[in-house]
Amino acid sequence: MSKTLLQQLYDGEIYPAEVIRCKTPEYKELNHKISDETEYFMERLSPDDWKRFEKLEDMKCDRSDAYVFANFTYGFRLGVGLMIEALANGGELVREDE
């Protein structure tokens, strides 16, 4: 029998950041372009400039991670709020005109 989501969460088996993967053609193409541009700069920058460039890229990744986490938490809270609202009043639909 498989574990419930609650059991998996309690056991520390759910890692959304490690599981979510974007597989669209646009994403793959963008990754290819980024790789090409990185290689371009790697060939032209001095070792010191390259290290500085890498630090900049790391900072951009950290910023992106923070943004993704903010989106995840907002979406989670929104989903929970919708569920609470949907289940209020015994799960019956509440209409303003009634």
C-alpha positions, 0 to 999 in steps of 0.5 A: 500500500502506498503512503498518503501525501501526509505520511510522505510529508511527515517522513521527509520524502516530498521534495518539490524543488528536486522533482519539478522539471520544466520539459517544454521545447522553449525551456530546452532551447533557452537552456541551450542558448544560455550554455552557448553564451556562457561558453562564449564568455568563458573563452573571452574573460580573464580568470578573475573576470570569469570568477566574478561572472560565476559569482554573478550567476550564483547570485542570480540563481539565489534570486530565482530560487527565492522567487520560485519559493515565494510563488510556491508558498503563495500557490500553496496558500491559495490552494488551501484557502480555496479548499477551506472556502469550498468545504465551508458550510459542509461543502455546500455551494453558497450563493449570494442570491439565496 
